[in-house]
Amino acid sequence: MSAPTASLWRLANFRNLWLAQTFSLVGTQVTILAFPLVALLLLDASALEVSMLYAVEFVPILLLGLPAGAWVERLRKRPVLLVSDAARAVALLAVPVAYVLDALSLPLLFAVAFVVGLGTLFFDVAQGSYLPALVAEEQLADANAKIEVSRSASQLAGPTAGGVLVQFLTAPVAILLDALSYLASFVLLLFVRGREVATPPEERQGLGREIGEGLRFVVSHPLLRPLALCDAAANLAFAAVLALQVVFAADDLHLSATAIGVVLAVGNAGGLVGALVSGPLSTRFPPGPLLIASIVLFSVGAALLPLSTGAIGFGFGLFVVYLGVVVYNVVGTTLRQLATPERLLGRMNATLRFIEWGTLPLGAAVGGLLVAPLGLRTVLWIAAGVCVLSVVPPLFSPVRTLMANPTAETEPSVTP
């Protein structure tokens, strides 16, 4: 582990991991716009089919979300990251190749989405367990904030670039660039040399028992449980929004591909602001009240989306959403990592992914099904209502009064 006084930018391991994340995230943001536009423009897909395409990417979480954590803990983390990047790159390359061969189809897009989701599941579980081994404990919040800056910057630049690429070079070319971004991430990860922690064979308890231990840890923890429930509800709402935002912008707001990209980028600028201020906010305010405030903020943003009648209103609503979400993510991720023993990090991350992300395909599918009878705007109102309810679990738990980040060895510090 690095010396506490070292700057994160001077740590080659963290710097390479951060750069790898940045390359892949920019490409991913291009594909978030390009993938549904491939279905809409080239395959004449319906709103339901587009939402199902989004949902399929999260099906691996429902199928393998829990065992993924136990598997990752048994392995060295860097090879998991490398295989995940390679798998996603190969899957995405299939789209432009099929387009050139005139073999592009919705079943192929569904298959690609599934493989990309599978790679993302294992990458995120391994990355969340690997990062604490690359930096000192007191640097962890700063490291998470820097990764969120990268994520938010990609969300700012990616949609704009995606809109331009789709409009002038076609959507398959945009997806090709995402595949290349995963290859760039793969190369950078080859230079990461962190302390590898894998469960020795003699300490393994069997897959079922290890999964059960991870579940019990999260479900019984007074801080992790309410945050997991909050994330599950918020993700249920956001899944519908993310699956339908391009359709809403194109069909209801009548925006061009370039305009949609600009609007999504303007909205995602809120995430960049959130990433930049989350570090200073974490030093000035206790984590519990800060988490509650961030939930209220992104809930307000969600309510602004169905009120929008044009590009400016829609972009501003997304700006507020992502501002709150990123502050919540930085503070919440740091809290979870510090509250979890190292040997349980993989299972904690996987269990939370299963609980939190398991609602994403459900939200996307239900949102798509409700479009025909209720309309896009009504579906966005329902999503906003569910988002508001997400504040309830942490509001009525020790999270609300948490005054300092906990550690895996101590009880959480709360006000009386």
Secondary structure, 3 states (H helix, E strand, C coil): CCCCCCCHHHCHHHHHHHHHHHHHHHHHHHHHHHHHHHHHHHCCCCHHHHHHHHHHCCHHHHHHHHHHHHHHHCCCHHHHHHHHHHHHHHHHHHHHHHHHCCCCCHHHHHHHHHHHHHHHHHHHHHHHHHHHHHCCHHHHHHHHHHHHHHHHHHHHHHHHHHHHHHHHHCHHHHHHHHHHHHHHHHHHHCCCCCCCCCCCHHHCCCHHHHHHHHHHHHHHCCCHHHHHHHHHHHHHHHHHHHHHHHHHHHHHCCCCHHHHHHHHHHHHHHHHHHHHHHHHHHHHCCHHHHHHHHHHHHHHHHHHCCCCCCHHHHHHHHHHHHHHHHHHHHHHHHHHHHHCCHHHHHHHHHHHHHHHHCHHHHHHHHHHHHHHHHCHHHHHHHHHHHHHHCCHHHHCCHHHHEEECCCCCCCCEECC
